[in-house]
């Protein structure tokens, strides 16, 4: 009897974490903030969409951006953002990457017309009842390089 009760409590705890759908993310922009000998610091805005039926209070985000499989930048951010159900928020973030990663990326992109990108990470916070959650997110796609420099022919 006690074993069954403990099992029900554990299942209820698992259901609590499984009730959320991972948020949708979109990298809106990425600008260089400063450059040192070994690192490049960026400023970016991330659009975060809450597809759930419940508001989420986001306290922390961590994320990485990969281009053509090369991890270009990483970041982690303390956040204080409440996102209602089926609403979105734009969150400014700081990212940091290695100069060597940028050099590797440029050498791999010779004559490329498009690149693959992936942004992935996790958001953590609390739901409306105060229960903590941690949700992974991932967005993949292709970036057309010709749209970045209109009027400049690619070789």
DALINSUL-V415380 format. One record per residue. N is the residue number from 1. SS is DSSP state (~ for helix, > for strand, _ for the rest). PHI is phi as a letter, one per 30 degrees, with the letter a starting at -180 (none if undefined). D_FIRST is the distance of its C-alpha to the first C-alpha in Angstrom with 2 decimals. Layout:
# DALINSUL-V415380
n & ss & phi & d_first
N & SS & PHI & D_FIRST
N & SS & PHI & D_FIRST
This chain:
# DALINSUL-V415380
n & ss & phi & d_first
1 & _ & none & 0.00
2 & ~ & d & 3.82
3 & ~ & d & 5.41
4 & ~ & d & 5.23
5 & ~ & d & 6.42
6 & ~ & d & 8.84
7 & ~ & d & 9.95
8 & ~ & d & 10.83
9 & ~ & d & 12.68
10 & ~ & d & 14.49
11 & ~ & d & 15.50
12 & ~ & d & 16.80
13 & ~ & d & 18.79
14 & ~ & d & 20.26
15 & ~ & d & 21.23
16 & ~ & e & 23.02
17 & ~ & d & 25.27
18 & ~ & d & 25.85
19 & _ & d & 27.15
20 & _ & c & 30.61
21 & _ & c & 33.51
22 & _ & d & 35.67
23 & _ & d & 38.88
24 & > & c & 42.24
25 & > & b & 44.86
26 & > & b & 48.61
27 & > & d & 51.04
28 & > & d & 53.88
29 & > & a & 56.35
30 & > & b & 56.85
31 & > & b & 59.83
32 & > & d & 61.00
33 & > & c & 60.90
34 & > & a & 62.48
35 & > & b & 63.22
36 & _ & c & 63.50
37 & _ & d & 64.57
38 & _ & c & 61.08
39 & > & b & 58.98
40 & > & b & 59.25
41 & > & c & 57.43
42 & > & c & 56.79
43 & > & c & 55.95
44 & > & b & 54.05
45 & > & b & 52.42
46 & > & c & 49.16
47 & > & c & 48.17
48 & > & c & 44.41
49 & > & c & 43.13
50 & _ & c & 39.71
51 & _ & d & 38.66
52 & _ & d & 35.48
53 & _ & d & 34.99
54 & _ & b & 34.22
55 & _ & d & 36.55
56 & > & b & 36.03
57 & > & c & 37.38
58 & > & d & 38.67
59 & > & c & 38.99
60 & > & a & 39.81
61 & > & b & 41.24
62 & > & b & 42.16
63 & > & a & 44.22
64 & > & b & 46.59
65 & > & c & 49.43
66 & > & c & 50.50
67 & > & b & 53.82
68 & _ & h & 54.58
69 & _ & i & 51.64
70 & > & c & 53.05
71 & > & d & 50.96
72 & > & d & 53.56
73 & > & b & 51.86
74 & > & b & 48.69
75 & > & a & 47.60
76 & > & b & 44.93
77 & > & b & 45.20
78 & > & d & 43.67
79 & > & b & 43.57
80 & > & b & 43.09
81 & > & b & 43.00
82 & > & c & 41.08
83 & > & c & 41.28
84 & _ & d & 40.52
85 & _ & d & 39.03
86 & _ & h & 41.54
87 & _ & c & 43.88
88 & > & b & 45.46
89 & > & b & 46.83
90 & > & c & 49.45
91 & > & c & 48.56
92 & > & d & 51.30
93 & > & b & 50.31
94 & > & c & 52.05
95 & > & b & 52.01
96 & > & b & 53.55
97 & > & b & 54.73
98 & > & d & 56.84
99 & ~ & d & 60.51
100 & ~ & d & 60.08
101 & ~ & d & 57.47
102 & ~ & d & 60.01
103 & ~ & d & 62.72
104 & ~ & d & 60.50
105 & ~ & d & 59.70
106 & ~ & d & 63.40
107 & ~ & d & 64.44
108 & ~ & d & 61.87
109 & _ & c & 62.99
110 & _ & e & 66.62
111 & _ & i & 67.81
112 & _ & d & 64.36
113 & _ & c & 64.37
114 & > & b & 60.65
115 & > & b & 57.75
116 & > & d & 54.02
117 & > & b & 51.88
118 & > & b & 48.21
119 & > & c & 46.68
120 & > & b & 43.10
121 & > & l & 40.85
122 & > & b & 37.97
123 & > & c & 37.69
124 & > & b & 35.25
125 & > & l & 34.62
126 & > & b & 32.41
127 & > & d & 31.58
128 & _ & d & 32.36
129 & _ & c & 29.12
130 & _ & i & 29.98
131 & _ & d & 27.43
132 & > & d & 29.14
133 & > & b & 29.93
134 & > & b & 32.07
135 & > & b & 33.65
136 & > & d & 36.01
137 & > & b & 39.26
138 & > & a & 42.01
139 & > & b & 45.29
140 & > & b & 47.69
141 & > & a & 51.15
142 & > & b & 54.80
143 & > & c & 57.43
144 & > & d & 60.96
145 & ~ & d & 63.27
146 & ~ & d & 66.31
147 & ~ & d & 64.87
148 & _ & d & 64.74
149 & _ & b & 68.51
150 & _ & d & 70.20
151 & _ & j & 73.80
152 & _ & c & 73.38
153 & _ & d & 73.59
154 & _ & d & 71.11
155 & _ & c & 72.71
